[in-house]
Amino acid sequence: MRKIFILIILIINFSSVAFAECNFQLINFGESKQALGKKIKKIINIDEFELISTPDQFGGEIFMMPLGEICRDEQEIIGTMIEYLFINEKLERVQLVRANMPDKNLMKYSMEQYGEFALPEGLPIEQWKGNHYWEKGKLLIEYVSTNIQAGNIEVLSIQRIKDTIAMSRYLERLGKWLDTGN
């Protein structure tokens, strides 16, 4: 019985470390879409890879892909999407999005990487909803868990603490749009 308990603890530790070692950011904030395209091309080993981004109505461009394409050996992240937000051709934000999954793997990853935070006593982790912020060096990290129409969603956002002028304008346009109820 003791061997089984030790084995379970080791499996949990090794599986969480694997996700923790996945470097999903790939490029630094302020770098270009071309730099991201080159990195992804090397990782997925496709010569004719072209980075395709979608412009949004607030002045940004979003490139998204399954995180499993970057971190192929990580079973814990299956179903997680990564989004890179570029404004004026420069990386401003990275988000991991995990919708309708029966686990809280993104929350567990966030707590392992950036620090634990208090959860209500007696509430199972799968039922917790809310958000939490961390500051790590020059980065602002936010974890969100909330309900959506078809279930639930987890989002991990990473951006610079000191917004660039472009990011501030982007967030202002987004806020105005949200205030109109669209």
C-alpha positions in Angstrom: 0.0 0.0 0.0 2.8 2.4 0.9 4.5 1.7 -2.5 1.3 2.6 -4.4 1.0 5.8 -2.4 4.6 6.8 -3.2 4.1 5.8 -6.9 1.0 8.1 -7.1 2.9 11.0 -5.6 5.8 10.5 -8.1 3.4 10.3 -11.0 1.7 13.6 -10.0 5.0 15.3 -9.5 6.5 14.2 -12.8 3.3 15.0 -14.8 3.1 18.5 -13.4 6.8 19.2 -14.0 6.4 18.2 -17.7 3.8 20.9 -18.3 5.9 23.3 -16.3 8.9 22.8 -18.6 6.9 23.7 -21.8 8.2 27.1 -23.0 5.1 28.3 -24.8 6.0 32.0 -25.0 8.7 31.4 -27.6 9.6 35.1 -28.2 9.9 38.1 -26.0 7.4 40.8 -25.7 8.0 43.5 -28.3 9.3 41.0 -30.9 7.7 40.6 -34.3 5.3 38.1 -35.9 8.1 37.1 -38.1 10.2 36.1 -35.1 7.3 33.9 -33.8 6.8 32.4 -37.3 10.5 31.4 -37.4 10.4 29.8 -34.0 7.2 27.8 -34.7 8.6 26.7 -38.0 11.6 25.2 -36.3 9.5 23.5 -33.6 6.9 21.9 -35.9 9.5 21.2 -38.6 7.5 22.4 -41.6 9.4 24.3 -44.3 6.4 26.0 -45.8 4.8 27.2 -42.5 3.2 30.6 -42.8 2.1 32.5 -39.7 -1.6 33.5 -40.3 -3.1 36.0 -37.9 -6.5 37.4 -37.6 -7.0 41.1 -37.2 -9.5 42.2 -34.6 -11.6 45.3 -34.4 -9.5 46.9 -31.7 -6.2 47.3 -33.6 -4.6 44.0 -32.8 -3.8 40.8 -34.6 -4.2 37.4 -32.9 -2.4 34.2 -33.9 -3.7 31.1 -32.2 -2.9 27.4 -32.4 -3.2 24.3 -30.2 -0.6 24.4 -27.5 0.1 20.7 -28.2 1.8 21.7 -31.4 4.5 23.5 -29.4 4.6 21.1 -26.4 3.9 17.8 -28.1 4.8 15.4 -25.3 2.5 17.1 -22.7 -0.7 15.1 -22.2 -2.0 17.6 -19.5 -2.4 20.4 -22.1 -4.4 18.6 -24.7 -7.3 20.9 -25.5 -5.4 24.1 -24.6 -5.1 26.9 -27.2 -2.4 29.5 -27.2 -3.1 33.0 -28.4 -0.4 35.6 -29.3 -1.7 39.2 -29.5 0.4 41.5 -31.7 -0.2 45.2 -31.8 1.8 47.3 -34.4 3.6 44.0 -35.3 4.9 43.5 -31.8 4.0 40.8 -29.2 2.0 42.4 -26.4 0.2 39.4 -24.7 0.2 35.7 -24.6 -2.9 33.7 -23.4 -3.6 30.1 -22.8 -7.2 29.2 -23.1 -8.8 26.0 -21.9 -12.5 25.5 -22.4 -14.9 22.8 -21.2 -12.2 20.5 -19.8 -13.0 18.2 -16.8 -9.9 19.3 -14.9 -8.2 22.4 -13.7 -4.8 21.7 -15.3 -4.3 25.4 -16.2 -5.0 26.4 -12.6 -2.6 23.8 -11.3 0.1 24.9 -13.8 -0.5 28.6 -12.8 -0.1 27.9 -9.1 3.1 25.8 -9.8 4.7 28.5 -11.9 3.6 31.7 -10.2 2.6 30.8 -6.6 -0.4 29.2 -4.8 -3.3 31.3 -3.7 -6.0 30.6 -1.1 -9.1 28.8 -2.2 -12.3 28.6 -0.1 -12.0 25.9 2.5 -14.0 22.8 1.6 -14.7 23.9 -2.0 -13.4 21.3 -4.5 -10.8 22.9 -6.9 -13.0 21.9 -9.9 -15.8 24.2 -8.6 -13.7 27.3 -7.9 -14.5 30.3 -10.1 -12.7 33.7 -10.0 -9.4 35.3 -10.9 -6.0 35.8 -9.4 -3.1 38.1 -10.3 0.7 37.7 -9.9 3.6 40.0 -10.7 6.7 38.2 -11.7 9.6 40.4 -12.7 8.3 42.7 -15.3 5.3 40.5 -16.1 1.7 40.7 -15.0 0.0 37.3 -15.0 -3.7 36.7 -14.6 -5.5 33.4 -14.1 -9.3 33.4 -14.7 -11.8 30.5 -14.2 -15.4 31.3 -15.1 -18.6 29.8 -16.5 -19.5 30.3 -20.1 -22.7 29.4 -22.0 -21.7 25.9 -22.8 -19.7 25.1 -19.6 -16.5 26.6 -18.2 -13.3 28.2 -19.3 -9.8 28.8 -17.9 -7.6 31.6 -19.2 -4.0 32.4 -18.3 -2.9 35.8 -19.6 0.7 37.1 -19.6 1.7 40.6 -20.5 4.1 43.3 -19.4 3.3 45.1 -16.1 4.0 48.4 -17.8 1.6 48.7 -20.7 2.9 50.1 -23.9 1.0 53.0 -25.3 -0.3 50.6 -28.0 -1.6 48.1 -25.5 -3.3 50.8 -23.4 -5.1 52.1 -26.5 -6.1 48.6 -27.5 -7.5 47.9 -24.0 -9.3 51.3 -24.1 -11.0 50.4 -27.4 -11.9 47.0 -26.0 -13.4 48.5 -22.9 -15.5 50.9 -24.8 -16.9 48.1 -26.9 -17.7 46.0 -23.9 -19.4 49.0 -22.3 -21.8 49.3 -25.2 -23.0 45.7 -24.6 -21.9 44.3 -27.9 
